[in-house]
Amino acid sequence: MIKILKNLDEAESIVKNGGLIIAKTDTLYGILGDALNPEVVERVYSLKKRNKKKPFIILIPDISYLKIFYAKTNPVVEKILNRKGITVILPIEENGEFEYLHRGTNELAFRIPKDKDLIEFMKKIKKPLIAPSANIEGQKPAKSIPEAISYFGNHIDAYIDGGTVKESQPSTIVKFKNNNIELIREGNIPFEKILRLANFTGS
């Protein structure tokens, strides 16, 4: 049976107990699950038919969550993340604990979403989330719950109906390494704006 809920609060126990939901993020509908649960992460790879070598972006409610992943950070990184809506790839001090997330890259991508409800949801459940777009890899991201259901049906534990997504760009992704900043994907926030925020000239 397909479960459709009205808001994130109704899905709190689902995600805390290792379930998956589909809900709106800042940009598109995403598959949300506990980033600290390896079984959840592998389940999403399977459902999306995603390339197993491609890591997921991790949503965090605030920069204190970077410590969980041993991410190598600095004041510039934190300033960009606190801008909200920008995805930042950071090297991590890996001891094998998070290989299921970084897939051998020793890097993880983080974003603090702009959506206040999503931030509060993560604070309530005290968990960071993976949130890849709601689609099978190579197909168009779902812009509505009916589209998401057409992809995943009852393989998702609950759907949060936030209406139809208007045309929206994905998040801009930048990468920090050796005190340098590199554009990986330009999206909703221009790279030049991020460089100005960081007082960088770029590469």
N, C-alpha and C positions, 0 to 999 in steps of 0.2 A: 504494500500500500504506500502510495506517495503522500508524504506529509508536507503541507505548505503552512508556514507560520507567518505571523505578522511582523515580528521584530526579533532582533538578535537576543534579547533577554530570554525569550522562550526557548532558545537553543543552547543556553548555558550548560545544562547537564549533558547534552549530547556531545559537545566538543570536549568537555572535561573528562568524559568517559571514553574518549577515543573515537567518537563518531565524526562524520563529515557533513558539512552543510554547504549550500551554495547561497551566496549573498552578494549584494553590491559592495564593491570596494570604492576607492576614489574614482576609478576610471570605468572598469567593466565589472560584470559579474565574475566572481572567483569561487574556487573550491577552497573552503577554509577548513584547516585541520591543525591539530597540535603539532608544532614543529619539533617538540622534544620527544615525540613518540615515533620511533623508527617504523613500526608497523603501519601507522597512519600515513607516513611519507611514502612507503612502498605501495600502499593501496592507491594513492593518488597517481603515482607513476603508472600503475596498471590500468586504472580507469581512463586516464588520458592517452594511453598508449604512447607515453612520452619517452624520448631518447633518455636512456638511463645515465648518460654521461652529462646531462644538462641539469645543473642545480636549480632549485626553486628560490625565488625571492622570499625573504622572511620579513613579516610585518612585526614591528615591536611598538609598544605604547610609549616608550621613552628610552633615552640613551643608556640608562642604567642596565638595560637588558643586554647590551653588548658584552658585559662581563661574563654572562652565562656562556657565551661562545668563545671566550678568550680572543675577542677581536682586537686587532692592533689599531688603536684610535688616537686622535689628537684633537686639539681645540677646533681646528678648521673642519674636520670631519663632523664633529658634534654640532658645529654651527650649521652646516649644510643639512644634516639630518633633522635638526630642530626647526628648519624652515618648513618641514613636512611636505610630503608628496614627491620627494626626490629619492631615487634608489641609489645607494652607495655600495660598491663592492670593496670589501676590506680583506686583507690577509688575516689569518687566524693562527694562533699558536696551537698547532694540532697535536693531540696525543692519541688520536684514534677514536675519540669519543663521538665526533661529529662527521665521520667519513660518510655516513648515510645521507648527510645533507650536502656536503661539498663535493662528493663524488670524485675524490682524488685531486681536486684543484687546490686545496688548502686555502680557499677563499670563500666568503659568503657575502651575499647581497642583502642589504637591510633597507627598510623604509619605514618611517613613521607616517602613517596615513593622515590625510587631512580630516577624514571623517571622524568627528568627535564620538559618535556612537560606537564606532569600531574600536577606538582607543579605550573607551570606558569598558567595553566588552572584554578586551584583553586584560585590563587591570582587574576586572572582577574574577576572571577565571585564572589569572596569574600565569598566563601562558603566551608565548609568541606563536604566531600562526604562519603556516605556509598558505599562499593564496594565489595559485596560478589561475589563469583565465579558465572559464567554464566552457571547455570545448575539447574535442578529440584533437590531438596534435595534427597540424596541417589543415584543419578546418576553421571556419569563422567562429570567433568568440560569441557566445550567447549574449544577446542584448535584452532578453526577457526570460522569465521563468519557463514559459512554454518551450522556448528554444533550448534551454538548459535541460529540461525534462526529456526532450527528444534525443539528447545525447546520452543521458545517464539514467533516466527512469528511476526505478526503486533502488538503484545502487548507491544513491545518496540518502543519508538519513533524514535530512530535512532541507526544504527550500524556503528562503526568506524572500517574499515578493516585495521588491522595491520599485515595481513598475518597469517600463521600457527604458533602456539606456539610450540617450541621445548620442549622436556621433561624438566619440571621445578618443583622445590619443592615450596610449599607454604612458607610464611614467618614464621620465628621462633617467637613464642609467649612467653613472660615472664611476670610475675606478680609481682608487688611491693605492699607489705603490711607490715606495722610495721617495716619499714627500712630493709626488707628482700627481696631477689629476688628468685623467684621460676620458674622453667621451666614448661610451660604448653604444648608446642608443639615444638619439634625440627624440623627445616625446613632448609631454605636456608643458615642460618648463625649458625655455631656450638655454643652451649650453653657455652662451655669453652671459646670461643672467647669473648662472651658477658661478662662473669664473669671477664675476664682479663681487658676488657674495663672499667668495673665498679669498679675494684679493690675489688671484692667480692670473697668469698670462696664458696658461694651458699648454697643451702639447699636441 
